[in-house]
Structure formats: C-alpha cells, structure tokens
Amino acid sequence: MKSGITIQNMARGWESKSVGEQIAGQEADATSPSEEQRVAVAAAADKQRKRQALELQRERILNARTANPHRRAALQAALSAIEEELRRIS
C-alpha cells in the first residue's frame, strides 16, 4: 500500500514538472525573435558588410597613384561603379 502512494506522488510530481516545462517553453517562445525578425537582422548585417567592403575598395582606389593614363581611367571607372553601388544600397 505504501508503494502505491509513492507511485501516485511520483506521477503527480512528474506531471507538475511537465506543466512547468510547457509554461517555460511558451515563455521562451514568446521572448525569442520570430523568423521574420531573424531574416531582417541578417539582411541588415549583410547590407552593412557589403557597404563596408565597398567603402574599403573605394578608399583603396582613391589612394592608388599612377601616371599611366589607361590605369587611371580603369581606376576612375571602378570608382564610379563602386560609388553607384554605394548609392544603390544606401
């Protein structure tokens, strides 16, 4: 008879724990970001990385010095393309 009481108490305790875990899981779901929010954050981070890369390329081109007119024209064309891309993503 004593073991029957213990089993019943164990079952109740286990059931209460399960309910507590369900409540905790629901609270965690409520505070975690949605898939749309995660996608938006990732897109913003990608945009920022791309902008930084373009700005570094732009800076490298601006620092380049050359007397060769063909090379200077190529650098100017690259600079124009980078600046256009920066305007597009801003």
C-alpha positions in Angstrom: 0.0 0.0 0.0 2.8 2.3 0.8 4.3 1.9 -2.7 1.0 2.9 -4.2 1.1 6.2 -2.5 4.7 6.8 -3.6 3.8 6.0 -7.2 0.9 8.4 -7.1 3.1 11.1 -5.6 5.7 10.5 -8.2 3.1 10.7 -11.0 1.8 14.0 -9.7 5.3 15.4 -9.3 6.3 14.3 -12.8 3.0 15.8 -14.2 3.7 19.1 -12.5 7.2 19.2 -13.9 5.8 18.6 -17.3 3.4 21.5 -16.9 6.2 23.7 -15.7 8.3 22.8 -18.7 5.4 23.6 -21.0 4.9 27.0 -19.4 8.6 27.8 -19.6 8.7 26.7 -23.2 5.8 29.0 -24.1 7.5 31.9 -22.3 10.7 31.2 -24.2 8.8 31.2 -27.5 7.2 34.5 -26.6 10.5 36.2 -26.0 12.5 34.6 -28.9 12.7 36.6 -32.2 10.4 35.4 -35.0 11.8 34.0 -38.2 10.9 37.3 -40.0 12.9 39.3 -37.4 15.9 37.0 -37.7 15.8 37.4 -41.5 15.6 41.1 -41.2 18.6 41.3 -38.9 20.6 39.0 -41.1 19.7 41.2 -44.2 20.7 44.3 -42.4 24.0 42.8 -41.3 24.7 41.6 -44.9 24.0 45.1 -46.2 26.3 46.6 -43.6 29.1 44.2 -44.5 28.7 44.9 -48.2 28.8 48.7 -47.6 32.0 48.3 -45.6 33.6 46.2 -48.3 32.7 48.8 -50.9 34.0 51.7 -48.8 37.3 49.8 -48.4 37.5 49.3 -52.1 36.7 52.9 -52.7 39.4 54.0 -50.3 42.0 51.7 -51.9 41.2 53.2 -55.3 41.4 56.8 -54.0 44.8 56.0 -52.5 46.2 54.5 -55.7 48.6 56.7 -57.6 49.6 56.1 -61.2 51.0 58.1 -64.1 49.6 55.6 -66.7 46.5 57.2 -68.3 45.0 53.8 -69.1 45.4 52.6 -65.5 44.0 55.9 -64.2 40.9 55.5 -66.5 40.4 52.0 -65.2 40.6 53.2 -61.6 38.1 56.0 -62.4 35.7 53.6 -63.9 36.0 51.3 -60.9 35.5 54.2 -58.6 32.3 55.2 -60.4 30.9 51.7 -60.3 31.6 51.5 -56.5 30.0 54.8 -55.8 27.0 53.8 -57.8 26.7 50.6 -55.9 27.0 52.5 -52.6 24.2 54.9 -53.7 22.1 51.9 -54.6 22.4 50.1 -51.3 22.0 53.2 -49.1 
